[in-house]
Amino acid sequence: MKKTRSHRDREITSKIMSAVRGQGSKAEKALARCMWKAGLRYRKHLKSMAGKPDFVFFGPKVVVFCDGDFWHGKGWEKRGFNSWDEQFEGLNNSDFWRKKIARNMQRDEQVTEKLQSEGWAVFRFLESEILEDPDKRAQIIYQGVKRIKSSKHSADI
């Protein structure tokens, strides 16, 4: 079933889009609470690091990104579209949005590769995954941090 869009006034769309924030989303806050509850301590939004990770664990060299589904080109199936490209049909300035999201996806890959080449473990979760079960995502991170810490400790012996 093809999803159709109603056209919205550009001013309303602009107001909605300007309200979207790059940090402090519900998903990010939920994950932060769950990680803190699990005993994980982190730094947030380091501008000096590639991609400005949402959470950074310096000792084990772990970074976490909380990616918005739309902004990172994911979750179009859950939103009722038959393809990635279909989600842009009917949007004002659809070519702009198609290119912007494609560039975000490309940047995600480049940032992940760069951080991994520098020895960082990279965790990326979609906002929808986090909101579905933030404790589960925090436990995945906890296990990763714990595994990396113990492997580094073993190497030091």
N, C-alpha and C positions, 0 to 999 in steps of 0.2 A: 504494500500500500504506500503510495507516494504521499509524502507530507507536503502540504502547501503552506506558504507564508503570507500573512497579510502585511502590507506595507505600512510602516510606521513613519511618522513625521521625523525628518532628519534631526530636528532639535531635541526631540524626546530620546531618540537613539543616542545622540551625542551626550545627553545628560546621563543616561544609563551607563554608557561606556566609560565616562569620566569618573563614575563612582566605583569602578572596578579597581581594586588595589592589588599591588604586587606582593604584599605581605600582610599577615594578620588575618587570613581567611579563617572561616569556621573550621575547616579541615586542619589547617596548620595549628590553630589553638588547641583543637582536640588531640592531635598527635603530641603536641608539646606537653599537655597535661598527663597523658598516658606514659610518655617517656620519663617524665619527672617522677611519676608514681612508681615506675619500675626501677628508679635509682640512677637513671642516666642523666648526666650533666653535660651541657652543650653550650656552644656559642651560637648566636643567631645572625643571619644576614651579613656575612662578612663580604664587604664590597671589594676587598683586596683579592679575593679568590675568583677564579674563573666561574662564571655563571651565578655568582652570589648565592651560594647554597642557603637553604632555609635553616639547616642545622649543621653544625660542624663539631666533630669530636676529634680534637687534636692528637691525643695520645695514640689511639689506634688508627688515625688517619682515615676517618669515615665521614662522608658527607651525605646529607639527605635533602632531596628536593620534593616539594609538594606541588605537583603540576596540575593546573586547572585543565579539565578535560577538553573544553573547546579550544583554549589557547595553545594547547600542545597537540592538537589534531587527533584526539582520541574520543571515544565514547559516542561517536555519531550513530552507531547502531542503537544504543540505549535511548537516544533522542528521536528514534523512529525514522532514520534515513537509511536508504539502501546502499549508499556509498559515501566515501569521504567527500567526494566532489559535490554530491547532491545537497549537502548541508549549506552550500553557498548559493544555490539557485534561488533567485527571487530576492536576494539581499541587495540593498543599495550598495553600489560599488563592489560587486561580488569579486571582480578580478583583484582588487586591492586586498580583500580578506583572504582570498585563496593564496595569494603570494605571501601575505603576512604570516599566516599559519604555517605554510610550507617552510618559510624561513625559520620560524620558531622551532619546528621539528628538526631542521638541519642543524640549528644552533645547539639543540639538546644533545644531538649525537656528537658534535664537535667538542662541547664542554665535557661530556662524559669521557670521551677518548683522551682529552687533555689531562683531566684529573687522574684517570687511571694510569696514564703514562708517567705521572708524577708520584705514583704509589698510593693513591687514594682509592678506597672502596666507595663506590657510588650506589646509593639507593634512590630510586625514583618511584614515587607512588602517585597515582592519580587522585585527585580530590574525591572522586566518587568512591574509590577503594578505601580511602582513609575514613570517610564519613560512614561507610558501611560497617566498619569494625576497626576503630582507632586502636584498641588494645591489641588486636592481632598484628597490625602494622608495627606498633611499638615493640612487640615481642620479637618480630622478625629483625628489627634493628638491634634490639638488646642481644639476641643470639649472635648476630654478626659482629657486634662490638666485642662481645665476650670471646668469640672464636678467634678474632684477630688479636686481641690482647693476649690470649693464652698461647697462640702460635708465636707471637713476638717474644713472649716470656721464655718459651721453650728454646727459641733460637739464641737467647742471651745466655743460656746455661752452658 
